[in-house]
Amino acid sequence: MNVRLIVILLAGLAIGALLAWLLVAGSSQVMPIADVIPAEPPPTATPAPEQRITLFFAGNDGLLYPEIRTVPLPEETTARIRIVFAELLAGPRSSLQPILPYPAELRSIFVTPDGQAYLDLSGPPEPLGGSATELMMVYGMVNSILLNTEVVAVQVLFDGTERSTLTGHLDLSRPLVLNKHFIGAS
């Protein structure tokens, strides 16, 4: 073989060996992008500011009485309604009676641009009786929601359907507004 061909082959082998070494050695030196760009912690949700809300619970005289609580209350209307409803479900912290005679579930909320809220609750497991039960339950919810949100009227649906009444004493086929007739003097 001629010398020139041997030199070219040796130079090619040396270059190939150098490239192979750089690839192997360089791959262990490569830093993942996560190490190059410092990861920022995910933003934490700002907790809702604590605010006082007024909830209405039933008294022994068939009237509603206010109970004031301080809770984290978000600005978004449907989130506020969910908080108010959850506090109503938790029941009173005083000698008042709960307004919901069964463990209701708030299935969905819809608020129209003109401020009417539609609440879809799980229906009672068995028929409710008495006008006081219906009035305290419905106006306890309606008044509590209206006084703690920008909503102007509330219509209560049960299991996704509109009912004309629960016990035959209150028209539930339309949105209801604040009713002070059932609020007792505290």
C-alpha positions as a Markdown table, in Angstrom:
| # | Residue | x | y | z |
|---|---|---|---|---|
| 1 | Met | 0.0 | 0.0 | 0.0 |
| 2 | Asn | 1.1 | 3.4 | -0.6 |
| 3 | Val | 2.0 | 5.7 | 2.3 |
| 4 | Arg | -0.5 | 8.3 | 1.2 |
| 5 | Leu | -3.4 | 5.9 | 1.5 |
| 6 | Ile | -2.3 | 4.7 | 4.9 |
| 7 | Val | -2.0 | 8.3 | 6.2 |
| 8 | Ile | -5.5 | 9.1 | 4.9 |
| 9 | Leu | -6.9 | 6.0 | 6.6 |
| 10 | Leu | -5.2 | 6.7 | 9.9 |
| 11 | Ala | -6.4 | 10.3 | 9.8 |
| 12 | Gly | -9.9 | 9.1 | 9.1 |
| 13 | Leu | -9.7 | 6.7 | 12.0 |
| 14 | Ala | -8.4 | 9.4 | 14.3 |
| 15 | Ile | -11.2 | 11.8 | 13.2 |
| 16 | Gly | -13.8 | 9.0 | 13.7 |
| 17 | Ala | -12.4 | 8.1 | 17.1 |
| 18 | Leu | -12.4 | 11.8 | 18.1 |
| 19 | Leu | -16.0 | 12.3 | 17.0 |
| 20 | Ala | -17.1 | 9.1 | 18.8 |
| 21 | Trp | -15.4 | 10.2 | 21.9 |
| 22 | Leu | -17.0 | 13.7 | 21.7 |
| 23 | Leu | -20.4 | 12.2 | 21.2 |
| 24 | Val | -20.1 | 9.8 | 24.2 |
| 25 | Ala | -18.4 | 12.3 | 26.5 |
| 26 | Gly | -20.6 | 15.1 | 25.4 |
| 27 | Ser | -23.8 | 13.2 | 26.0 |
| 28 | Ser | -23.0 | 12.8 | 29.7 |
| 29 | Gln | -22.3 | 16.6 | 29.8 |
| 30 | Val | -25.6 | 17.6 | 28.3 |
| 31 | Met | -27.8 | 19.2 | 30.9 |
| 32 | Pro | -31.6 | 18.8 | 30.7 |
| 33 | Ile | -33.5 | 21.9 | 29.9 |
| 34 | Ala | -35.0 | 21.8 | 33.3 |
| 35 | Asp | -31.5 | 22.3 | 34.8 |
| 36 | Val | -30.7 | 25.1 | 32.3 |
| 37 | Ile | -33.9 | 27.1 | 32.8 |
| 38 | Pro | -34.8 | 27.4 | 36.4 |
| 39 | Ala | -38.3 | 26.1 | 37.0 |
| 40 | Glu | -40.6 | 28.6 | 38.6 |
| 41 | Pro | -43.0 | 27.2 | 41.2 |
| 42 | Pro | -46.6 | 27.1 | 39.9 |
| 43 | Pro | -48.6 | 30.1 | 41.0 |
| 44 | Thr | -50.5 | 29.6 | 44.1 |
| 45 | Ala | -54.2 | 30.5 | 44.1 |
| 46 | Thr | -54.9 | 33.7 | 46.0 |
| 47 | Pro | -57.3 | 32.8 | 48.7 |
| 48 | Ala | -60.6 | 34.6 | 48.6 |
| 49 | Pro | -60.9 | 37.4 | 51.1 |
| 50 | Glu | -62.8 | 36.7 | 54.2 |
| 51 | Gln | -66.2 | 38.5 | 54.3 |
| 52 | Arg | -69.2 | 38.5 | 56.5 |
| 53 | Ile | -72.3 | 36.8 | 55.1 |
| 54 | Thr | -75.8 | 36.7 | 56.4 |
| 55 | Leu | -77.5 | 33.3 | 56.4 |
| 56 | Phe | -81.1 | 32.6 | 57.3 |
| 57 | Phe | -82.2 | 29.7 | 59.5 |
| 58 | Ala | -85.6 | 28.8 | 60.9 |
| 59 | Gly | -86.8 | 29.8 | 64.3 |
| 60 | Asn | -89.3 | 27.8 | 66.4 |
| 61 | Asp | -91.9 | 30.5 | 65.5 |
| 62 | Gly | -92.0 | 29.8 | 61.8 |
| 63 | Leu | -89.8 | 32.8 | 60.9 |
| 64 | Leu | -86.3 | 33.1 | 59.5 |
| 65 | Tyr | -83.5 | 34.6 | 61.6 |
| 66 | Pro | -80.2 | 35.9 | 60.4 |
| 67 | Glu | -76.9 | 34.3 | 61.4 |
| 68 | Ile | -73.7 | 36.2 | 60.5 |
| 69 | Arg | -70.6 | 34.2 | 59.5 |
| 70 | Thr | -67.2 | 35.2 | 58.2 |
| 71 | Val | -66.1 | 33.0 | 55.3 |
| 72 | Pro | -63.7 | 33.2 | 52.4 |
| 73 | Leu | -66.0 | 34.6 | 49.6 |
| 74 | Pro | -64.8 | 34.7 | 46.0 |
| 75 | Glu | -65.9 | 37.4 | 43.6 |
| 76 | Glu | -67.4 | 35.2 | 41.0 |
| 77 | Thr | -71.2 | 34.9 | 41.5 |
| 78 | Thr | -71.7 | 31.2 | 41.0 |
| 79 | Ala | -68.7 | 30.5 | 43.4 |
| 80 | Arg | -70.3 | 32.8 | 46.0 |
| 81 | Ile | -73.6 | 31.0 | 45.6 |
| 82 | Arg | -71.8 | 27.7 | 46.2 |
| 83 | Ile | -70.2 | 29.0 | 49.4 |
| 84 | Val | -73.5 | 30.4 | 50.7 |
| 85 | Phe | -75.3 | 27.1 | 49.9 |
| 86 | Ala | -72.5 | 25.1 | 51.6 |
| 87 | Glu | -72.8 | 27.2 | 54.7 |
| 88 | Leu | -76.6 | 26.7 | 54.7 |
| 89 | Leu | -76.1 | 22.9 | 54.4 |
| 90 | Ala | -73.7 | 23.1 | 57.4 |
| 91 | Gly | -76.6 | 24.3 | 59.5 |
| 92 | Pro | -76.9 | 26.9 | 62.1 |
| 93 | Arg | -74.3 | 27.5 | 64.8 |
| 94 | Ser | -76.9 | 28.7 | 67.2 |
| 95 | Ser | -80.2 | 27.4 | 68.6 |
| 96 | Leu | -81.9 | 28.0 | 65.2 |
| 97 | Gln | -83.1 | 25.1 | 63.0 |
| 98 | Pro | -81.7 | 24.1 | 59.6 |
| 99 | Ile | -83.8 | 25.2 | 56.7 |
| 100 | Leu | -83.0 | 22.1 | 54.6 |
| 101 | Pro | -84.9 | 19.1 | 55.9 |
| 102 | Tyr | -82.8 | 16.7 | 53.9 |
| 103 | Pro | -79.1 | 16.5 | 52.8 |
| 104 | Ala | -79.7 | 18.4 | 49.5 |
| 105 | Glu | -77.0 | 18.7 | 46.9 |
| 106 | Leu | -76.5 | 21.7 | 44.7 |
| 107 | Arg | -76.3 | 20.1 | 41.3 |
| 108 | Ser | -75.7 | 23.1 | 39.2 |
| 109 | Ile | -76.1 | 26.9 | 39.0 |
| 110 | Phe | -76.9 | 29.2 | 36.1 |
| 111 | Val | -76.9 | 33.0 | 36.3 |
| 112 | Thr | -78.4 | 35.0 | 33.5 |
| 113 | Pro | -76.8 | 38.3 | 32.4 |
| 114 | Asp | -79.7 | 40.2 | 34.0 |
| 115 | Gly | -78.9 | 38.6 | 37.4 |
| 116 | Gln | -81.4 | 35.8 | 37.8 |
| 117 | Ala | -80.0 | 32.7 | 39.3 |
| 118 | Tyr | -81.3 | 29.2 | 38.6 |
| 119 | Leu | -80.3 | 26.6 | 41.3 |
| 120 | Asp | -80.8 | 22.9 | 40.5 |
| 121 | Leu | -81.0 | 21.0 | 43.8 |
| 122 | Ser | -81.3 | 17.3 | 44.4 |
| 123 | Gly | -84.9 | 16.7 | 45.2 |
| 124 | Pro | -86.2 | 15.5 | 48.6 |
| 125 | Pro | -86.0 | 11.7 | 49.0 |
| 126 | Glu | -89.6 | 11.7 | 50.2 |
| 127 | Pro | -92.4 | 14.2 | 49.9 |
| 128 | Leu | -92.2 | 17.2 | 52.3 |
| 129 | Gly | -95.1 | 18.3 | 54.3 |
| 130 | Gly | -96.3 | 21.6 | 55.6 |
| 131 | Ser | -96.3 | 25.2 | 54.5 |
| 132 | Ala | -93.6 | 26.2 | 57.1 |
| 133 | Thr | -91.2 | 23.6 | 55.7 |
| 134 | Glu | -91.6 | 24.8 | 52.2 |
| 135 | Leu | -91.4 | 28.5 | 53.1 |
| 136 | Met | -88.4 | 28.3 | 55.4 |
| 137 | Met | -86.5 | 26.1 | 53.0 |
| 138 | Val | -87.1 | 28.2 | 49.9 |
| 139 | Tyr | -86.9 | 31.7 | 51.4 |
| 140 | Gly | -84.0 | 30.7 | 53.7 |
| 141 | Met | -82.0 | 29.9 | 50.5 |
| 142 | Val | -83.4 | 32.7 | 48.3 |
| 143 | Asn | -82.9 | 35.4 | 51.0 |
| 144 | Ser | -79.4 | 34.1 | 51.9 |
| 145 | Ile | -78.3 | 34.1 | 48.3 |
| 146 | Leu | -79.8 | 37.5 | 47.4 |
| 147 | Leu | -78.2 | 39.3 | 50.4 |
| 148 | Asn | -74.7 | 37.8 | 49.7 |
| 149 | Thr | -74.4 | 38.1 | 45.9 |
| 150 | Glu | -75.4 | 40.5 | 43.0 |
| 151 | Val | -78.2 | 38.2 | 42.0 |
| 152 | Val | -81.7 | 39.9 | 41.9 |
| 153 | Ala | -83.9 | 36.8 | 41.8 |
| 154 | Val | -83.6 | 33.0 | 42.4 |
| 155 | Gln | -85.5 | 30.1 | 40.9 |
| 156 | Val | -85.1 | 26.8 | 42.5 |
| 157 | Leu | -85.3 | 23.6 | 40.4 |
| 158 | Phe | -85.3 | 20.1 | 41.7 |
| 159 | Asp | -83.5 | 17.3 | 39.9 |
| 160 | Gly | -83.2 | 19.4 | 36.8 |
| 161 | Thr | -86.9 | 20.2 | 36.5 |
| 162 | Glu | -89.1 | 23.1 | 37.3 |
| 163 | Arg | -91.8 | 22.3 | 39.9 |
| 164 | Ser | -94.8 | 24.4 | 40.4 |
| 165 | Thr | -94.6 | 23.8 | 44.2 |
| 166 | Leu | -93.0 | 21.5 | 46.7 |
| 167 | Thr | -95.9 | 21.1 | 49.2 |
| 168 | Gly | -98.6 | 23.1 | 47.6 |
| 169 | His | -98.1 | 26.5 | 49.3 |
| 170 | Leu | -95.5 | 28.4 | 47.3 |
| 171 | Asp | -95.3 | 29.0 | 43.6 |
| 172 | Leu | -91.8 | 27.8 | 42.5 |
| 173 | Ser | -92.5 | 28.2 | 38.7 |
| 174 | Arg | -90.9 | 31.6 | 38.6 |
| 175 | Pro | -87.8 | 33.3 | 40.1 |
| 176 | Leu | -88.3 | 34.6 | 43.6 |
| 177 | Val | -87.1 | 37.9 | 45.1 |
| 178 | Leu | -86.2 | 38.9 | 48.6 |
| 179 | Asn | -89.1 | 38.3 | 51.0 |
| 180 | Lys | -88.8 | 40.2 | 54.3 |
| 181 | His | -92.2 | 38.9 | 55.5 |
| 182 | Phe | -90.7 | 35.7 | 56.8 |
| 183 | Ile | -87.8 | 37.4 | 58.6 |
| 184 | Gly | -88.1 | 37.7 | 62.4 |
| 185 | Ala | -86.7 | 40.5 | 64.5 |
| 186 | Ser | -83.4 | 39.4 | 66.0 |
